[in-house]
Amino acid sequence: MEDNEIMTAERSLEIISRAIEQGRRDVERNAGTPMIVWGVQTAAIGVIIFALWTLTGKPSWNLLWFAMCAVGWGVYGYMKKRRSTSGRPTSYAWKLVSWVWTVFGILAVGTAVIGAFSYDTSVYGSRLPITAVMILLLMFASAVTAYVMKDKAYGAFIGGNVILANFALMYPGSYEPLLLALSAVTLLIVPGIMINRQAKKADLNHEQMERH
């Protein structure tokens, strides 16, 4: 009886461990590419807005962020639809990461809208530091992903973005889109590439184990 209970406990732990590992691998397979796509768009638009704002002196070029969001959500929706028809199972870990990034997108758009209204000094006493808030939101979403991935290197990138958020508060102006672009590179593009490489390596190791 006691031996059966021990075996049952060991079996339960094994199942839990496998579920956690499967969830992490599911995130590896699915998170990297969307992060790279969004990161490239954000970095590119950030550089473009920085250049146009610097040349013209008009912050209204920041409206391009809304155009980027429309295009980005369209691309992401297409990618998500293709994944849903592939028949692959979706783990809780991937659902959690996907939900966190969806909430980030909603909060980012909301922050941009409120920030745009805050430029009306007749209503608002001060302007919302949109870029700093965006970077902080990006850090929080990245922190959840890094926790699920158990990736310490990703955590280092997240910590380094505190500097970018601080610069956005200290030097508001045309450099803000460039800071957001740098944040996208360090929190989306580079980690996305790392995640894709880990996924390919894990799949290769799995194939080799099956052959033996």
C-alpha positions in Angstrom: 0.0 0.0 0.0 2.8 2.4 1.0 4.8 1.5 -2.1 1.8 2.1 -4.3 1.4 5.6 -2.7 5.1 6.4 -3.3 4.9 5.2 -6.9 1.7 7.3 -7.4 3.4 10.4 -5.9 6.5 9.8 -8.1 4.2 9.4 -11.2 2.4 12.6 -10.3 5.6 14.5 -10.1 6.8 13.1 -13.3 3.5 14.1 -15.1 3.8 17.6 -13.6 7.4 17.9 -14.7 6.6 16.8 -18.2 3.6 19.2 -18.4 5.9 22.1 -17.3 8.6 21.1 -19.8 6.0 20.7 -22.6 4.6 24.2 -21.8 8.0 25.7 -22.0 8.7 24.0 -25.3 5.3 25.2 -26.6 6.3 28.8 -25.8 9.6 28.2 -27.5 7.9 27.0 -30.7 5.3 29.8 -30.8 6.5 33.0 -29.1 9.8 33.7 -31.0 8.4 34.6 -34.4 5.6 37.0 -33.3 8.1 38.7 -31.0 10.5 39.2 -33.9 7.7 40.5 -36.2 6.5 43.0 -33.6 10.0 44.0 -32.7 11.1 44.7 -36.2 8.0 46.8 -36.9 8.4 48.8 -33.6 12.1 49.3 -34.2 11.6 50.4 -37.8 8.7 52.8 -37.0 10.6 54.2 -34.0 13.6 55.1 -36.2 11.4 56.6 -38.9 9.5 58.7 -36.4 12.8 59.8 -34.8 14.1 60.9 -38.2 11.0 62.7 -39.3 10.4 64.4 -35.9 14.1 65.6 -35.9 13.9 66.9 -39.4 10.5 68.6 -39.2 10.3 69.4 -35.4 6.7 68.0 -35.4 5.8 65.4 -32.8 2.6 64.6 -34.8 4.6 62.0 -36.6 3.9 59.8 -33.6 0.6 59.0 -35.1 2.4 56.5 -37.2 2.4 54.3 -34.1 -1.3 53.8 -34.6 -0.8 52.7 -38.2 1.8 50.3 -37.1 -0.5 48.8 -34.5 -3.2 48.3 -37.2 -0.8 46.5 -39.5 0.8 44.5 -36.7 -2.5 43.2 -35.4 -3.5 42.2 -38.9 -0.3 40.2 -39.3 -0.6 38.7 -35.9 -4.2 37.7 -36.5 -3.2 36.0 -39.7 -0.4 34.1 -37.9 -2.7 33.1 -35.1 -5.3 31.8 -37.5 -2.7 29.7 -39.3 -1.6 28.2 -36.0 -5.2 27.4 -34.9 -5.7 25.4 -38.0 -2.5 23.4 -37.7 -4.1 21.1 -35.1 -1.3 21.4 -32.6 -2.2 21.3 -28.9 -1.9 24.6 -26.9 -0.5 24.4 -23.4 -1.5 26.5 -20.5 2.0 28.2 -20.5 1.5 29.4 -24.1 -2.0 30.6 -23.3 -0.7 32.5 -20.4 2.1 34.2 -22.4 -0.3 34.9 -25.3 -2.8 36.5 -22.9 -0.1 38.6 -21.3 1.1 40.0 -24.6 -2.5 40.6 -25.7 -3.1 42.6 -22.5 0.1 44.5 -23.2 -1.1 45.5 -26.6 -4.4 46.7 -25.3 -2.7 48.7 -22.5 -0.2 50.1 -24.9 -2.8 51.4 -27.3 -4.8 52.8 -24.3 -1.7 54.6 -23.0 -1.0 56.1 -26.4 -4.6 57.4 -26.7 -4.6 58.9 -23.2 -1.2 60.3 -23.8 -2.3 62.0 -26.9 -5.2 63.6 -25.0 -2.9 64.7 -22.2 -1.2 67.1 -24.6 -4.2 69.4 -24.0 -2.8 71.5 -21.2 -6.2 73.2 -20.7 -7.5 69.9 -19.2 -4.4 68.0 -18.0 -1.9 69.4 -15.6 1.0 67.5 -17.0 1.7 65.3 -20.0 1.8 61.5 -19.7 5.3 60.1 -20.3 4.1 57.8 -22.9 7.4 56.3 -23.9 8.5 55.5 -20.4 5.2 53.9 -19.6 5.4 51.8 -22.9 8.9 50.6 -22.0 7.7 49.6 -18.5 4.7 47.7 -19.9 7.0 46.0 -22.3 9.3 45.1 -19.4 6.4 43.5 -17.4 5.2 41.4 -20.4 8.8 40.3 -21.1 9.2 39.4 -17.4 6.4 36.9 -17.6 7.8 35.4 -20.7 11.3 35.2 -19.2 9.8 33.5 -16.1 8.0 30.9 -18.2 11.1 30.3 -20.3 13.4 30.2 -17.2 15.8 32.4 -19.3 18.2 34.4 -17.2 19.8 36.2 -20.2 16.3 37.5 -21.1 16.0 38.8 -17.5 19.3 40.8 -18.0 17.8 42.5 -21.0 14.7 43.4 -19.0 16.7 45.0 -16.2 18.8 47.0 -18.7 15.6 48.6 -20.0 15.3 50.6 -16.8 18.0 52.8 -18.2 16.0 53.4 -21.4 12.8 54.3 -19.3 14.9 56.7 -17.2 16.3 58.4 -20.3 12.8 58.8 -21.7 11.8 60.6 -18.5 15.0 62.8 -18.4 15.1 63.8 -22.1 11.6 64.0 -23.5 11.4 64.8 -27.2 12.4 63.5 -30.5 14.7 60.9 -29.0 11.8 59.0 -27.4 10.8 56.9 -30.5 14.5 55.9 -30.8 14.5 54.7 -27.1 11.4 52.7 -27.8 13.0 51.2 -30.9 16.0 50.2 -28.7 13.7 48.6 -26.2 12.0 46.6 -29.0 15.4 45.4 -30.1 16.4 44.2 -26.6 13.1 42.9 -25.4 11.5 41.5 -28.6 13.9 41.0 -31.5 17.0 39.6 -29.7 15.0 37.4 -27.3 12.8 36.2 -30.2 15.8 35.1 -32.1 17.1 33.3 -29.0 13.8 31.6 -28.4 13.7 30.4 -32.0 17.2 29.0 -31.7 16.3 27.2 -28.5 13.2 25.7 -30.2 15.2 24.4 -33.1 17.8 23.0 -30.8 15.2 21.3 -28.7 13.4 19.8 -31.7 16.8 18.5 -33.1 17.6 16.9 -29.8 14.2 15.3 -29.6 14.6 13.9 -33.1 18.0 12.5 -32.3 16.6 10.8 -29.1 13.7 9.2 -31.1 16.2 7.8 -33.6 18.2 6.1 -30.9 
